[in-house]
């Protein structure tokens, strides 16, 4: 070797040990693949067809669920808002985020379009898994509609269109209620079916370790835009808008958000009584592996 050739550096770990082989955790791409969500730049026709396919599948399965009347009504109202948004997008001069005044208040995966076939969730192990994935597609569709509604409502705040702001908050509240019902729909099967037929499909070798709802891209966008809307409304001057009505709608929206969190916690407790999520289990195993090597 030429003595003038620079000696390549030796890379050592900061803890002065041989590094532990890291197991790659689940990513948003893994999450999307599991729930059959495909991300690209769809044209309006593809988007509308996806909405209609998902709507048909949910409507075919909904009569066979254990949801109560208020939950079914919330799901149907959410589908109505999503369908209205898709139809409004076809209008040549549509008003962004427009919806019928006075109403209460993603990209869905291109599925195979098969209806549920009238089977109840308990008819076979595949039915619980199908409802789990179909319900999550519905959840993503509702979140996508919420994200566009949040954009439109933020724009209305900036333009001082206060009636539109109030109607936007109403739609967001109704969509939140629909999302809560969608979670109930997605998990409408016995806890034993989740433990035996659904949860294992989100673990290796069927899915990457650490599979988690935190990988939901639409939810991340919704959370960021909701914070932005709260900040924008918090900056309003009491003299600049019908603040009392807007604050009332925000209070109703926050109540819907609290119901959503409470419902999600109840589902987790029913399906996973010990509270050990797949992400937590993966993190615990990683820590344990590092401790063993040390």
Residue, then its C-alpha position, 0 to 999 in steps of 0.5 A: x500500500x502506498x504510504x501516501x494513501x490516506x488511512x480510512x477512518x474506523x467508525x466506532x459506536x458512542x457507547x464503545x460497543x458493537x452495534x446491535x442489529x436494528x429491526x426496521x419498524x413499520x412505516x406509513x408505507x407499511x400501514x397503507x399497504x395493509x389497509x390497501x391505500x394507494x397514494x398517487x395523484x388521482x384524477x377526479x374520475x378515479x377519486x369519485x369511483x373510489x368514493x362510490x366503491x367504498x360507499x357501496x361496500x359500507x352500505x352493504x355491510x352496515x345492516x349486519x353490524x351491531x352499531x346502534x341507530x345513532x352510530x349508523x346515522x353518523x356513518x351515513x351522515x359522514x358518507x353523505x358529506x364525502x359524497x357531496x364533496x366529491x360531487x361539488x368538485x365536478x362543478x365548474x365554479x364550485x365554492x370550495x368546501x361548500x355544503x348545505x347551509x345549516x347542516x350539522x356537520x384520501x385517497x381510499x384504496x381501490x378495492x375489488x368492489x365486492x359488497x359484503x354479501x350480507x354476511x355478519x361479522x361472526x360468520x367466519x374469521x375473514x369477515x372480521x378482518x375485512x370489516x377491520x380494513x373496510x372500516x379503516x378505509x372509511x375512516x381515511x375517507x372521512x379524514x380526507x374530507x375533514x382535511x379539505x374542510x379544514x383548509x376551506x375553513x382556514x381560508x374563510x377565517x383569513x377572508x373574514x367569511x364568518x358564516x362560512x367559518x361557522x358552517x365549516x365548524x359544523x361540518x367538522x363536528x359532524x365528520x368527527x362524529x362520523x369518524x367515531x362511528x367509523x371506528x366502532x364499525x371497524x371494530x364491530x366483532x368479538x374481542x376474540x376475533x381481534x385477538x385471533x384473526x385481526x391482530x396477528x395480521x399486523x405482526x411479523x411475518x405479515x407486517x413490519x414490527x411496530x405497526x401503529x395507528x400513528x402511521x396514519x398520514x391523513x390523521x397527522x394532517x388533520x391534527x396539524x390543520x386542527x391546531x392551525x385552525x384553533x390558533x387562527x380562531x384564537x387570534x380573532x378580535x372580539x369585534x372582528x366577527x360573530x365570536x360568540x357563535x364561532x366559540x359555541x361551534x368550537x366548543x361543540x367540536x371539542x366535545x366531539x373530539x373528546x367523545x372520539x378519544x374516549x371511544x377509541x380508548x374504550x375500543x383499545x381496552x375491549x380488544x387489548x385489555x392489557x394495553x400493550x399495543x404492537x408499537x409498545x411491544x416492539x419498542x419494549x423488545x428493542x430496549x430489551x435486546x439492547x440491554x441484553x447486549x450490554 
